[in-house]
Amino acid sequence: MSAVMGIKGPVIQDRQPKFFSLKTQLLDDGRHTEPLAETENLWTWLRVYASGGENTLHAHPHEDHFFLVLDGRGIFYGPNGEKKELTRNEGLMLPAGTYYWFHAAGDIPLVMLRCGAQDGKGDRRERINIDGKPLHGESKENKYRPPVYREGSHYE
């Protein structure tokens, strides 16, 4: 990594802006993550869930993150019976360690922008179940179903 002096100190030359577009293929079944841009401390993805797709109650102990619904309907649940339906242009902020789960409601795929930030205390990719045990995102326990892509159909 090389640096040159800028107005307020050194500027890292190999750090460049990361451009992306909100385009991803839609699904007939399962779920898919489309990485858009990532740095050490911040990342943004598109998440697509086929109608009826869901995950299970879990938390990310070292990641603050949010979801913004771009298309479809998602119903989010908390550990104490909390329930909220989100539709286009509605979102949810989840501080690190917040338990939640959701499912895609309605007849069309749920497309969400998901952004996360490292809290600096541990592995940002860690996910735990309600018992505090590790939960792999693509596991049967997390209700994972592989994506079945809808040929020629995209969100953009």
C-alpha positions as a Markdown table, in Angstrom:
| # | Residue | x | y | z |
|---|---|---|---|---|
| 1 | Met | 0.0 | 0.0 | 0.0 |
| 2 | Ser | 1.5 | 3.3 | -1.0 |
| 3 | Ala | 0.5 | 6.8 | 0.3 |
| 4 | Val | 0.9 | 10.4 | -0.8 |
| 5 | Met | 0.3 | 13.4 | 1.3 |
| 6 | Gly | -3.2 | 14.9 | 1.0 |
| 7 | Ile | -4.7 | 18.0 | 2.6 |
| 8 | Lys | -5.4 | 16.2 | 6.0 |
| 9 | Gly | -2.5 | 13.7 | 5.9 |
| 10 | Pro | -1.6 | 10.5 | 3.9 |
| 11 | Val | -4.0 | 9.3 | 1.2 |
| 12 | Ile | -3.9 | 5.6 | 0.4 |
| 13 | Gln | -3.5 | 5.3 | -3.3 |
| 14 | Asp | -4.7 | 1.7 | -3.8 |
| 15 | Arg | -8.1 | 2.5 | -2.2 |
| 16 | Gln | -10.5 | 3.3 | -4.9 |
| 17 | Pro | -14.3 | 4.0 | -5.0 |
| 18 | Lys | -16.4 | 0.9 | -5.6 |
| 19 | Phe | -19.3 | 1.4 | -8.0 |
| 20 | Phe | -22.2 | -0.9 | -8.3 |
| 21 | Ser | -25.8 | -1.2 | -9.5 |
| 22 | Leu | -28.9 | -2.7 | -7.9 |
| 23 | Lys | -29.4 | -5.5 | -10.4 |
| 24 | Thr | -29.9 | -9.2 | -9.5 |
| 25 | Gln | -31.6 | -12.2 | -11.0 |
| 26 | Leu | -35.0 | -13.1 | -9.5 |
| 27 | Leu | -35.8 | -16.6 | -8.1 |
| 28 | Asp | -38.5 | -19.2 | -8.3 |
| 29 | Asp | -37.2 | -21.0 | -5.2 |
| 30 | Gly | -34.6 | -20.6 | -2.5 |
| 31 | Arg | -32.5 | -17.5 | -1.7 |
| 32 | His | -29.5 | -15.7 | -3.1 |
| 33 | Thr | -27.0 | -13.1 | -2.0 |
| 34 | Glu | -25.5 | -10.7 | -4.6 |
| 35 | Pro | -22.4 | -8.9 | -3.2 |
| 36 | Leu | -22.3 | -5.3 | -4.4 |
| 37 | Ala | -19.3 | -3.7 | -2.6 |
| 38 | Glu | -17.2 | -4.5 | 0.5 |
| 39 | Thr | -14.5 | -2.9 | 2.6 |
| 40 | Glu | -13.0 | -4.2 | 5.9 |
| 41 | Asn | -15.7 | -2.4 | 7.9 |
| 42 | Leu | -18.7 | -2.0 | 5.7 |
| 43 | Trp | -20.5 | -4.1 | 3.1 |
| 44 | Thr | -23.6 | -4.0 | 1.0 |
| 45 | Trp | -25.4 | -6.8 | -0.7 |
| 46 | Leu | -28.7 | -7.6 | -2.5 |
| 47 | Arg | -30.6 | -10.4 | -0.9 |
| 48 | Val | -33.3 | -12.2 | -2.9 |
| 49 | Tyr | -35.8 | -14.7 | -1.4 |
| 50 | Ala | -38.3 | -16.5 | -3.5 |
| 51 | Ser | -41.9 | -16.2 | -2.4 |
| 52 | Gly | -42.3 | -18.2 | 0.8 |
| 53 | Gly | -38.6 | -18.2 | 1.5 |
| 54 | Glu | -37.4 | -17.6 | 5.0 |
| 55 | Asn | -34.7 | -18.1 | 7.6 |
| 56 | Thr | -34.7 | -18.9 | 11.3 |
| 57 | Leu | -34.3 | -16.9 | 14.5 |
| 58 | His | -30.7 | -15.8 | 14.7 |
| 59 | Ala | -28.4 | -12.9 | 15.6 |
| 60 | His | -25.1 | -11.4 | 14.2 |
| 61 | Pro | -23.2 | -10.6 | 17.4 |
| 62 | His | -20.6 | -8.4 | 15.8 |
| 63 | Glu | -22.4 | -6.8 | 13.0 |
| 64 | Asp | -24.8 | -3.8 | 12.9 |
| 65 | His | -26.9 | -4.2 | 9.8 |
| 66 | Phe | -30.0 | -3.0 | 8.0 |
| 67 | Phe | -32.5 | -4.2 | 5.4 |
| 68 | Leu | -34.3 | -2.0 | 2.9 |
| 69 | Val | -37.0 | -3.7 | 0.9 |
| 70 | Leu | -36.7 | -2.8 | -2.8 |
| 71 | Asp | -39.5 | -5.1 | -4.0 |
| 72 | Gly | -41.9 | -7.6 | -2.6 |
| 73 | Arg | -43.0 | -8.0 | 1.0 |
| 74 | Gly | -41.1 | -9.3 | 4.0 |
| 75 | Ile | -42.4 | -10.0 | 7.4 |
| 76 | Phe | -39.8 | -9.6 | 10.2 |
| 77 | Tyr | -40.1 | -11.2 | 13.6 |
| 78 | Gly | -38.3 | -10.7 | 16.9 |
| 79 | Pro | -37.7 | -13.2 | 19.7 |
| 80 | Asn | -40.6 | -12.0 | 21.9 |
| 81 | Gly | -43.4 | -12.1 | 19.3 |
| 82 | Glu | -42.6 | -8.9 | 17.6 |
| 83 | Lys | -43.9 | -8.8 | 14.0 |
| 84 | Lys | -43.7 | -6.1 | 11.3 |
| 85 | Glu | -44.5 | -6.3 | 7.6 |
| 86 | Leu | -42.2 | -4.3 | 5.4 |
| 87 | Thr | -42.9 | -3.3 | 1.8 |
| 88 | Arg | -41.1 | -1.3 | -0.9 |
| 89 | Asn | -38.9 | 1.5 | 0.5 |
| 90 | Glu | -39.3 | 0.4 | 4.1 |
| 91 | Gly | -36.5 | -0.8 | 6.3 |
| 92 | Leu | -35.2 | -2.3 | 9.5 |
| 93 | Met | -32.1 | -1.5 | 11.5 |
| 94 | Leu | -30.6 | -4.3 | 13.6 |
| 95 | Pro | -27.9 | -3.5 | 16.2 |
| 96 | Ala | -25.3 | -6.2 | 16.7 |
| 97 | Gly | -26.7 | -9.1 | 18.8 |
| 98 | Thr | -30.4 | -8.4 | 17.9 |
| 99 | Tyr | -32.3 | -11.6 | 17.3 |
| 100 | Tyr | -34.7 | -11.7 | 14.3 |
| 101 | Trp | -36.0 | -13.9 | 11.5 |
| 102 | Phe | -38.2 | -13.1 | 8.5 |
| 103 | His | -40.0 | -14.6 | 5.5 |
| 104 | Ala | -40.9 | -13.5 | 2.0 |
| 105 | Ala | -44.7 | -12.9 | 1.8 |
| 106 | Gly | -46.8 | -12.4 | -1.2 |
| 107 | Asp | -46.6 | -13.6 | -4.8 |
| 108 | Ile | -43.3 | -12.1 | -5.9 |
| 109 | Pro | -39.7 | -12.5 | -4.7 |
| 110 | Leu | -38.5 | -10.4 | -1.9 |
| 111 | Val | -35.6 | -8.2 | -2.9 |
| 112 | Met | -33.7 | -6.3 | -0.2 |
| 113 | Leu | -30.6 | -4.1 | 0.1 |
| 114 | Arg | -28.6 | -5.3 | 3.1 |
| 115 | Cys | -25.8 | -3.3 | 4.5 |
| 116 | Gly | -23.6 | -4.3 | 7.4 |
| 117 | Ala | -20.9 | -2.8 | 9.5 |
| 118 | Gln | -18.3 | -4.4 | 11.8 |
| 119 | Asp | -18.6 | -3.5 | 15.5 |
| 120 | Gly | -14.9 | -4.2 | 16.0 |
| 121 | Lys | -15.4 | -6.8 | 18.7 |
| 122 | Gly | -15.3 | -10.1 | 16.7 |
| 123 | Asp | -15.9 | -11.9 | 13.5 |
| 124 | Arg | -18.4 | -9.9 | 11.4 |
| 125 | Arg | -19.6 | -13.1 | 9.6 |
| 126 | Glu | -20.6 | -14.8 | 12.9 |
| 127 | Arg | -24.2 | -15.9 | 13.2 |
| 128 | Ile | -25.7 | -17.6 | 16.2 |
| 129 | Asn | -29.0 | -19.3 | 17.0 |
| 130 | Ile | -31.2 | -18.6 | 20.0 |
| 131 | Asp | -29.0 | -20.9 | 22.2 |
| 132 | Gly | -25.9 | -18.9 | 21.3 |
| 133 | Lys | -24.5 | -21.7 | 19.2 |
| 134 | Pro | -23.0 | -21.1 | 15.7 |
| 135 | Leu | -25.5 | -21.1 | 12.8 |
| 136 | His | -24.3 | -21.5 | 9.3 |
| 137 | Gly | -26.3 | -19.3 | 6.8 |
| 138 | Glu | -26.6 | -22.1 | 4.2 |
| 139 | Ser | -27.7 | -24.8 | 6.7 |
| 140 | Lys | -30.9 | -26.9 | 7.1 |
| 141 | Glu | -31.3 | -25.3 | 10.5 |
| 142 | Asn | -31.4 | -21.9 | 8.9 |
| 143 | Lys | -34.0 | -23.1 | 6.4 |
| 144 | Tyr | -31.7 | -22.7 | 3.5 |
| 145 | Arg | -32.9 | -23.8 | 0.0 |
| 146 | Pro | -30.5 | -23.4 | -3.0 |
| 147 | Pro | -31.5 | -20.7 | -5.5 |
| 148 | Val | -33.6 | -21.7 | -8.6 |
| 149 | Tyr | -33.1 | -18.7 | -10.9 |
| 150 | Arg | -36.0 | -17.3 | -12.9 |
| 151 | Glu | -34.5 | -17.3 | -16.4 |
| 152 | Gly | -34.3 | -13.9 | -18.0 |
| 153 | Ser | -36.0 | -12.1 | -15.0 |
| 154 | His | -34.1 | -9.5 | -13.0 |
| 155 | Tyr | -34.7 | -6.8 | -10.4 |
| 156 | Glu | -33.1 | -3.6 | -11.5 |
